Amino acid sequence: MDSSHVSALQLKHAGIERQIHEEMSRPVPDAAVVQALKKRKLRLKEEIGRF
């Protein structure tokens, strides 16, 4: 793939990281939300690693 695709994936990865940070900074973070976000982040990281 081209670098623009990788860049888009990296932006999504950073956005998910931000969402995880926001959820974890709440008084009572929702563990299910955090877990789902971490799974999405891992899938993106694996896809980025293929390039």
Phi and psi restraints in degrees (range 20) as a CNS / XPLOR table:
assign (resid 1 and name C) (resid 2 and name N)
       (resid 2 and name CA) (resid 2 and name C) 1.0 -90.8 20.0 2
assign (resid 2 and name N) (resid 2 and name CA)
       (resid 2 and name C) (resid 3 and name N) 1.0 169.1 20.0 2
assign (resid 2 and name C) (resid 3 and name N)
       (resid 3 and name CA) (resid 3 and name C) 1.0 -67.2 20.0 2
assign (resid 3 and name N) (resid 3 and name CA)
       (resid 3 and name C) (resid 4 and name N) 1.0 -25.5 20.0 2
assign (resid 3 and name C) (resid 4 and name N)
       (resid 4 and name CA) (resid 4 and name C) 1.0 -67.7 20.0 2
assign (resid 4 and name N) (resid 4 and name CA)
       (resid 4 and name C) (resid 5 and name N) 1.0 -34.3 20.0 2
assign (resid 4 and name C) (resid 5 and name N)
       (resid 5 and name CA) (resid 5 and name C) 1.0 -67.0 20.0 2
assign (resid 5 and name N) (resid 5 and name CA)
       (resid 5 and name C) (resid 6 and name N) 1.0 -44.3 20.0 2
assign (resid 5 and name C) (resid 6 and name N)
       (resid 6 and name CA) (resid 6 and name C) 1.0 -63.2 20.0 2
assign (resid 6 and name N) (resid 6 and name CA)
       (resid 6 and name C) (resid 7 and name N) 1.0 -41.2 20.0 2
assign (resid 6 and name C) (resid 7 and name N)
       (resid 7 and name CA) (resid 7 and name C) 1.0 -61.7 20.0 2
assign (resid 7 and name N) (resid 7 and name CA)
       (resid 7 and name C) (resid 8 and name N) 1.0 -41.3 20.0 2
assign (resid 7 and name C) (resid 8 and name N)
       (resid 8 and name CA) (resid 8 and name C) 1.0 -63.7 20.0 2
assign (resid 8 and name N) (resid 8 and name CA)
       (resid 8 and name C) (resid 9 and name N) 1.0 -41.4 20.0 2
assign (resid 8 and name C) (resid 9 and name N)
       (resid 9 and name CA) (resid 9 and name C) 1.0 -64.2 20.0 2
assign (resid 9 and name N) (resid 9 and name CA)
       (resid 9 and name C) (resid 10 and name N) 1.0 -39.8 20.0 2
assign (resid 9 and name C) (resid 10 and name N)
       (resid 10 and name CA) (resid 10 and name C) 1.0 -65.8 20.0 2
assign (resid 10 and name N) (resid 10 and name CA)
       (resid 10 and name C) (resid 11 and name N) 1.0 -36.6 20.0 2
assign (resid 10 and name C) (resid 11 and name N)
       (resid 11 and name CA) (resid 11 and name C) 1.0 -66.0 20.0 2
assign (resid 11 and name N) (resid 11 and name CA)
       (resid 11 and name C) (resid 12 and name N) 1.0 -41.6 20.0 2
assign (resid 11 and name C) (resid 12 and name N)
       (resid 12 and name CA) (resid 12 and name C) 1.0 -62.5 20.0 2
assign (resid 12 and name N) (resid 12 and name CA)
       (resid 12 and name C) (resid 13 and name N) 1.0 -42.3 20.0 2
assign (resid 12 and name C) (resid 13 and name N)
       (resid 13 and name CA) (resid 13 and name C) 1.0 -59.8 20.0 2
assign (resid 13 and name N) (resid 13 and name CA)
       (resid 13 and name C) (resid 14 and name N) 1.0 -45.7 20.0 2
assign (resid 13 and name C) (resid 14 and name N)
       (resid 14 and name CA) (resid 14 and name C) 1.0 -64.8 20.0 2
assign (resid 14 and name N) (resid 14 and name CA)
       (resid 14 and name C) (resid 15 and name N) 1.0 -37.7 20.0 2
assign (resid 14 and name C) (resid 15 and name N)
       (resid 15 and name CA) (resid 15 and name C) 1.0 -64.5 20.0 2
assign (resid 15 and name N) (resid 15 and name CA)
       (resid 15 and name C) (resid 16 and name N) 1.0 -40.3 20.0 2
assign (resid 15 and name C) (resid 16 and name N)
       (resid 16 and name CA) (resid 16 and name C) 1.0 -66.9 20.0 2
assign (resid 16 and name N) (resid 16 and name CA)
       (resid 16 and name C) (resid 17 and name N) 1.0 -40.0 20.0 2
assign (resid 16 and name C) (resid 17 and name N)
       (resid 17 and name CA) (resid 17 and name C) 1.0 -58.7 20.0 2
assign (resid 17 and name N) (resid 17 and name CA)
       (resid 17 and name C) (resid 18 and name N) 1.0 -41.8 20.0 2
assign (resid 17 and name C) (resid 18 and name N)
       (resid 18 and name CA) (resid 18 and name C) 1.0 -63.6 20.0 2
assign (resid 18 and name N) (resid 18 and name CA)
       (resid 18 and name C) (resid 19 and name N) 1.0 -42.5 20.0 2
assign (resid 18 and name C) (resid 19 and name N)
       (resid 19 and name CA) (resid 19 and name C) 1.0 -63.0 20.0 2
assign (resid 19 and name N) (resid 19 and name CA)
       (resid 19 and name C) (resid 20 and name N) 1.0 -40.6 20.0 2
assign (resid 19 and name C) (resid 20 and name N)
       (resid 20 and name CA) (resid 20 and name C) 1.0 -62.1 20.0 2
assign (resid 20 and name N) (resid 20 and name CA)
       (resid 20 and name C) (resid 21 and name N) 1.0 -45.9 20.0 2
assign (resid 20 and name C) (resid 21 and name N)
       (resid 21 and name CA) (resid 21 and name C) 1.0 -60.3 20.0 2
assign (resid 21 and name N) (resid 21 and name CA)
       (resid 21 and name C) (resid 22 and name N) 1.0 -43.5 20.0 2
assign (resid 21 and name C) (resid 22 and name N)
       (resid 22 and name CA) (resid 22 and name C) 1.0 -62.9 20.0 2
assign (resid 22 and name N) (resid 22 and name CA)
       (resid 22 and name C) (resid 23 and name N) 1.0 -43.7 20.0 2
assign (resid 22 and name C) (resid 23 and name N)
       (resid 23 and name CA) (resid 23 and name C) 1.0 -64.9 20.0 2
assign (resid 23 and name N) (resid 23 and name CA)
       (resid 23 and name C) (resid 24 and name N) 1.0 -41.4 20.0 2
assign (resid 23 and name C) (resid 24 and name N)
       (resid 24 and name CA) (resid 24 and name C) 1.0 -69.9 20.0 2
assign (resid 24 and name N) (resid 24 and name CA)
       (resid 24 and name C) (resid 25 and name N) 1.0 -22.1 20.0 2
assign (resid 24 and name C) (resid 25 and name N)
       (resid 25 and name CA) (resid 25 and name C) 1.0 -84.6 20.0 2
assign (resid 25 and name N) (resid 25 and name CA)
       (resid 25 and name C) (resid 26 and name N) 1.0 -4.8 20.0 2
assign (resid 25 and name C) (resid 26 and name N)
       (resid 26 and name CA) (resid 26 and name C) 1.0 -72.8 20.0 2
assign (resid 26 and name N) (resid 26 and name CA)
       (resid 26 and name C) (resid 27 and name N) 1.0 156.3 20.0 2
assign (resid 26 and name C) (resid 27 and name N)
       (resid 27 and name CA) (resid 27 and name C) 1.0 -57.0 20.0 2
assign (resid 27 and name N) (resid 27 and name CA)
       (resid 27 and name C) (resid 28 and name N) 1.0 -39.8 20.0 2
assign (resid 27 and name C) (resid 28 and name N)
       (resid 28 and name CA) (resid 28 and name C) 1.0 -131.8 20.0 2
assign (resid 28 and name N) (resid 28 and name CA)
       (resid 28 and name C) (resid 29 and name N) 1.0 90.1 20.0 2
assign (resid 28 and name C) (resid 29 and name N)
       (resid 29 and name CA) (resid 29 and name C) 1.0 -64.2 20.0 2
assign (resid 29 and name N) (resid 29 and name CA)
       (resid 29 and name C) (resid 30 and name N) 1.0 143.6 20.0 2
assign (resid 29 and name C) (resid 30 and name N)
       (resid 30 and name CA) (resid 30 and name C) 1.0 -83.8 20.0 2
assign (resid 30 and name N) (resid 30 and name CA)
       (resid 30 and name C) (resid 31 and name N) 1.0 110.7 20.0 2
assign (resid 30 and name C) (resid 31 and name N)
       (resid 31 and name CA) (resid 31 and name C) 1.0 -61.2 20.0 2
assign (resid 31 and name N) (resid 31 and name CA)
       (resid 31 and name C) (resid 32 and name N) 1.0 -35.6 20.0 2
assign (resid 31 and name C) (resid 32 and name N)
       (resid 32 and name CA) (resid 32 and name C) 1.0 -66.5 20.0 2
assign (resid 32 and name N) (resid 32 and name CA)
       (resid 32 and name C) (resid 33 and name N) 1.0 -39.7 20.0 2
assign (resid 32 and name C) (resid 33 and name N)
       (resid 33 and name CA) (resid 33 and name C) 1.0 -65.8 20.0 2
assign (resid 33 and name N) (resid 33 and name CA)
       (resid 33 and name C) (resid 34 and name N) 1.0 -45.6 20.0 2
assign (resid 33 and name C) (resid 34 and name N)
       (resid 34 and name CA) (resid 34 and name C) 1.0 -61.6 20.0 2
assign (resid 34 and name N) (resid 34 and name CA)
       (resid 34 and name C) (resid 35 and name N) 1.0 -43.9 20.0 2
assign (resid 34 and name C) (resid 35 and name N)
       (resid 35 and name CA) (resid 35 and name C) 1.0 -62.5 20.0 2
assign (resid 35 and name N) (resid 35 and name CA)
       (resid 35 and name C) (resid 36 and name N) 1.0 -44.1 20.0 2
assign (resid 35 and name C) (resid 36 and name N)
       (resid 36 and name CA) (resid 36 and name C) 1.0 -63.4 20.0 2
assign (resid 36 and name N) (resid 36 and name CA)
       (resid 36 and name C) (resid 37 and name N) 1.0 -41.5 20.0 2
assign (resid 36 and name C) (resid 37 and name N)
       (resid 37 and name CA) (resid 37 and name C) 1.0 -64.5 20.0 2
assign (resid 37 and name N) (resid 37 and name CA)
       (resid 37 and name C) (resid 38 and name N) 1.0 -41.1 20.0 2
assign (resid 37 and name C) (resid 38 and name N)
       (resid 38 and name CA) (resid 38 and name C) 1.0 -64.9 20.0 2
assign (resid 38 and name N) (resid 38 and name CA)
       (resid 38 and name C) (resid 39 and name N) 1.0 -36.1 20.0 2
assign (resid 38 and name C) (resid 39 and name N)
       (resid 39 and name CA) (resid 39 and name C) 1.0 -65.2 20.0 2
assign (resid 39 and name N) (resid 39 and name CA)
       (resid 39 and name C) (resid 40 and name N) 1.0 -44.0 20.0 2
assign (resid 39 and name C) (resid 40 and name N)
       (resid 40 and name CA) (resid 40 and name C) 1.0 -61.8 20.0 2
assign (resid 40 and name N) (resid 40 and name CA)
       (resid 40 and name C) (resid 41 and name N) 1.0 -42.0 20.0 2
assign (resid 40 and name C) (resid 41 and name N)
       (resid 41 and name CA) (resid 41 and name C) 1.0 -63.0 20.0 2
assign (resid 41 and name N) (resid 41 and name CA)
       (resid 41 and name C) (resid 42 and name N) 1.0 -41.8 20.0 2
assign (resid 41 and name C) (resid 42 and name N)
       (resid 42 and name CA) (resid 42 and name C) 1.0 -64.3 20.0 2
assign (resid 42 and name N) (resid 42 and name CA)
       (resid 42 and name C) (resid 43 and name N) 1.0 -42.2 20.0 2
assign (resid 42 and name C) (resid 43 and name N)
       (resid 43 and name CA) (resid 43 and name C) 1.0 -60.3 20.0 2
assign (resid 43 and name N) (resid 43 and name CA)
       (resid 43 and name C) (resid 44 and name N) 1.0 -42.4 20.0 2
assign (resid 43 and name C) (resid 44 and name N)
       (resid 44 and name CA) (resid 44 and name C) 1.0 -64.4 20.0 2
assign (resid 44 and name N) (resid 44 and name CA)
       (resid 44 and name C) (resid 45 and name N) 1.0 -42.2 20.0 2
assign (resid 44 and name C) (resid 45 and name N)
       (resid 45 and name CA) (resid 45 and name C) 1.0 -60.8 20.0 2
assign (resid 45 and name N) (resid 45 and name CA)
       (resid 45 and name C) (resid 46 and name N) 1.0 -42.1 20.0 2
assign (resid 45 and name C) (resid 46 and name N)
       (resid 46 and name CA) (resid 46 and name C) 1.0 -64.1 20.0 2
assign (resid 46 and name N) (resid 46 and name CA)
       (resid 46 and name C) (resid 47 and name N) 1.0 -40.4 20.0 2
assign (resid 46 and name C) (resid 47 and name N)
       (resid 47 and name CA) (resid 47 and name C) 1.0 -66.3 20.0 2
assign (resid 47 and name N) (resid 47 and name CA)
       (resid 47 and name C) (resid 48 and name N) 1.0 -40.7 20.0 2
assign (resid 47 and name C) (resid 48 and name N)
       (resid 48 and name CA) (resid 48 and name C) 1.0 -62.6 20.0 2
assign (resid 48 and name N) (resid 48 and name CA)
       (resid 48 and name C) (resid 49 and name N) 1.0 -39.0 20.0 2
assign (resid 48 and name C) (resid 49 and name N)
       (resid 49 and name CA) (resid 49 and name C) 1.0 -64.7 20.0 2
assign (resid 49 and name N) (resid 49 and name CA)
       (resid 49 and name C) (resid 50 and name N) 1.0 -21.5 20.0 2
assign (resid 49 and name C) (resid 50 and name N)
       (resid 50 and name CA) (resid 50 and name C) 1.0 -71.7 20.0 2
assign (resid 50 and name N) (resid 50 and name CA)
       (resid 50 and name C) (resid 51 and name N) 1.0 -16.5 20.0 2
